[in-house]
């Protein structure tokens, strides 16, 4: 015959259960975890029944307290990541650009990341073809959808007067990067004005950050720019016409517009092309020549110029160095 004896005892606040089975003269000890869990649950329910009922106000306060505790437990955003780039100002002068980016988009959205197209645009304006656009003294440059301001800050290091534009929610990281690179800009200015090797570099103004919503026609009204830079701005077809209108409104008659683009869908690209055509602009593709990945492209936008009854196509002088 088998006898089953259940015993329980306390050690501090923890209840231990053991099940002892007697068989002959031997003793077998087994753990009774399921039974312990059930008993603890019953004891907790009994304790709650003995507690006085809380008023609706007390219940509301308890819920608010629990919500505050949950909010405190929410994971804080990861720190911003820094990208360090050396910009060759001239043959004997370089400047280190430091760009902070929110790669997870948890603080400033997806626009606060240096995407591949941004890298392409920044590299292009540092090269011989791109640098030619920055030659005129006092050249005014606007970067659309600047985000981190990568390309625009490089242009300022190379001597352009730059305005970085984006939505108000993104501008804090734009301004952060402007402030972070103030010393690099000062160094480029100081050294470029003291040597005959740097005569092609002029003194730029302080880089500005301005709010610009493409869907409005009042932001930065009255401003005209010689060069407009943009990277990874052709992704949402609902913004195609707004982007085209903004470029047409802010570009000077002989402006050069340089767009770096990452291809996603052909129909998206076609939509933006149609919008540019509607605003009187022609898109020209810069030949890749194996210099960048095949899913990236670089474009010049050129404005049509009307002279009497004739329609001319403005071709930027710098683009003549780019082979067709």
JOVEN-V634848 format. One record per pair of residues at least 4 apart in sequence whose C-alpha atoms are under 6 Angstrom apart, sorted by sequence separation. I is the first residue (numbers start at 1). J is the second residue. D is the distance in Angstrom with one decimal. If there is no record, write none. Layout:
i: (I I)
j: (J J)
d: (D D)
This chain:
i: (54 89 105 108 114 127 149 156 188 247 251 277 306 10 22 89 105 125 126 155 276 306 88 124 125 156 192 305 21 87 212 305 8 87 304 305 8 20 86 143 192 304 86 102 103 304 19 85 101 102 303 85 101 286 302 6 18 84 286 18 84 189 285 5 17 83 284 83 284 4 82 283 82 146 283 3 17 81 146 282 81 141 142 145 146 282 2 80 139 140 141 142 143 144 145 281 80 139 142 281 280 149 148 224 225 226 147 215 224 225 157 214 224 227 231 122 214 226 227 228 229 230 231 232 227 237 244 214 240 244 263 262 241 262 112 261 111 112 261 260 260 259 259 258 159 258 159 161 168 257 160 161 163 165 167 257 159 162 163 164 165 166 167 163 165 166 167 165 108 137 89 99 141 140 143 140 141 142 143 144 141 143 95 118 117 117 121 117 117 117 132)
j: (58 93 109 112 118 131 153 160 192 251 255 281 310 15 27 94 110 130 131 160 281 311 94 130 131 162 198 311 28 94 219 312 16 95 312 313 17 29 95 152 201 313 96 112 113 314 30 96 112 113 314 97 113 298 314 19 31 97 299 32 98 203 299 20 32 98 299 99 300 21 99 300 100 164 301 22 36 100 165 301 101 161 162 165 166 302 23 101 160 161 162 163 164 165 166 302 102 161 164 303 304 174 174 250 251 252 174 242 251 252 185 242 252 255 259 151 243 255 256 257 258 259 260 261 257 268 275 246 272 276 295 295 275 296 147 296 147 148 297 297 298 298 299 299 201 300 202 204 211 300 204 205 207 209 211 301 204 207 208 209 210 211 212 209 211 212 213 212 170 202 158 177 225 225 228 226 227 228 229 230 228 230 184 231 231 232 260 260 261 262 318)
d: (5.8 5.4 4.1 5.9 5.8 5.8 5.8 4.7 5.8 5.7 5.5 5.1 6.0 5.0 5.2 5.1 4.7 3.8 5.6 5.6 5.2 4.6 4.3 5.4 5.1 5.9 4.8 5.9 5.4 5.4 5.5 5.0 6.0 5.2 5.8 5.9 5.0 5.1 5.7 5.9 6.0 4.6 4.4 5.3 5.3 5.9 5.4 5.7 5.6 5.6 5.7 5.1 5.1 5.5 5.9 5.1 5.6 5.8 5.6 5.8 4.7 5.7 4.6 5.4 6.0 5.8 5.5 5.1 5.1 5.0 5.5 5.8 4.4 5.7 4.6 5.5 6.0 5.5 5.6 5.6 5.3 5.9 5.8 5.9 5.7 5.2 5.7 5.5 5.5 5.0 4.7 4.9 5.0 5.4 4.7 5.4 5.2 6.0 6.0 4.6 5.8 5.8 5.0 4.9 5.2 5.8 5.9 5.3 5.4 5.5 5.4 5.3 5.1 5.5 5.7 4.5 5.7 4.5 4.9 4.7 5.1 4.8 4.6 5.0 5.7 6.0 6.0 5.7 5.1 5.4 5.5 5.8 5.2 4.5 4.8 5.6 5.1 5.3 5.2 5.9 4.6 5.8 5.1 5.7 5.4 4.9 5.4 4.9 5.4 5.6 5.5 5.4 5.9 5.8 5.4 5.0 5.3 5.3 4.7 4.7 4.8 5.3 5.7 5.8 5.6 5.3 6.0 5.6 5.3 6.0 5.8 5.8 5.8 5.2 5.7 5.3 4.7 4.8 4.6 5.1 5.7 5.6 5.8 5.2 5.5 5.9 5.6 5.3 5.6 6.0 5.8)
